[in-house]
Amino acid sequence: MGRVTERRRTLRIRDGVVSSRPDTLVAEEPLEIRLNGRPLAITMRTPGDDFALAAGFLVSEGVLGAAEELRSIVYCAGAQDDGSNTYNVVDVQLAPGVPVPDITLERNVYTTSSCGLCGKASLDAVRTNARFAIADTPPVRVEPSLLAGLPDRLRAAQRVFDRTGGLHAAALFSPEGELLDTREDVGRHNAVDKIVGRALRDGRLPLSQSILLVSGRASFELAQKAVMAGIPVLAAVSAPSSLAVDLAAETGLTLVGFLRGANMNVYAGDERIALGTGV
């Protein structure tokens, strides 16, 4: 299996002093996801938690929504001509009776490490595909002071980032601030898929009592993945996109951006933020 990090020689220039030394870089390799033996998608990812990544991807695609719908996930042997296993191809087998989506060229897409929705034929199809109605979930109320402390806790949990400086991260917290899970990946959407996929395989979907924190911006695909997993609160340390805000407003998702210390912007779902009087 591929390594999470790799070493490369680099020329360092610091205050005019030149030196040569190896540097630790985050690994990036392709992962081909097959569904019932047929190619579905290729994503660039950091090796590790590949089964969770594949499962989470299928949750966001509307294929999976419960652990019992997943029969198995395995690495495909003989991925190379000599029969060796690259550990870069996984096959997801659905449980008997679970509908298999039509795998066409529209769905057979290449997904870069920065884009989780390339090749989607219709954004409306994503909006209407959610199995879990966030607006109907039990009420979650979050104190702004609790949100303010989450980025530092996520940063403290980023072990590989400390060595490479080149990874996105996502973390799942309870409404009381308990850290439930954290994942790192070269792709921000992969980090979220790994969290959602682990939750699916553990039988914990929908994640209706949780807060999802991402280390970068809140793009449409991240808001979509939160909605598909039934997560009521998505917070990001950077900006959201206009389409992410639109999706949050339509689905009842609480969307927080620019979460930096005690400062934050709430773009949708502010009813879940426990504001003081006079606000």
HELIX and SHEET records of a PDB file:
HELIX    1   1 ASP A   50  SER A   60  1                                  11    
HELIX    2   2 ALA A   67  GLU A   69  5                                   3    
HELIX    3   3 LEU A  123  ARG A  127  1                                   5    
HELIX    4   4 ILE A  134  ASP A  136  5                                   3    
HELIX    5   5 PRO A  144  ALA A  157  1                                  14    
HELIX    6   6 ARG A  159  THR A  164  1                                   6    
HELIX    7   7 ARG A  188  ARG A  201  1                                  14    
HELIX    8   8 PHE A  220  MET A  228  1                                   9    
HELIX    9   9 SER A  242  THR A  251  1                                  10    
HELIX   10  10 ASP A  270  ARG A  272  5                                   3    
SHEET    1   A 2 THR A   5  ARG A  14  0                                        
SHEET    2   A 2 VAL A  17  VAL A  26 -1                                        
SHEET    1   B 5 LEU A  70  TYR A  75  0                                        
SHEET    2   B 5 VAL A  89  LEU A  94 -1                                        
SHEET    3   B 5 GLU A  29  LEU A  35  1                                        
SHEET    4   B 5 ARG A  38  ARG A  45 -1                                        
SHEET    5   B 5 VAL A 109  THR A 111  1                                        
SHEET    1   C 6 LEU A 179  ASP A 185  0                                        
SHEET    2   C 6 HIS A 168  PHE A 173 -1                                        
SHEET    3   C 6 ILE A 211  VAL A 214 -1                                        
SHEET    4   C 6 VAL A 233  ALA A 236  1                                        
SHEET    5   C 6 THR A 254  ARG A 260  1                                        
SHEET    6   C 6 ASN A 263  ALA A 268 -1                                        
END                                                                             
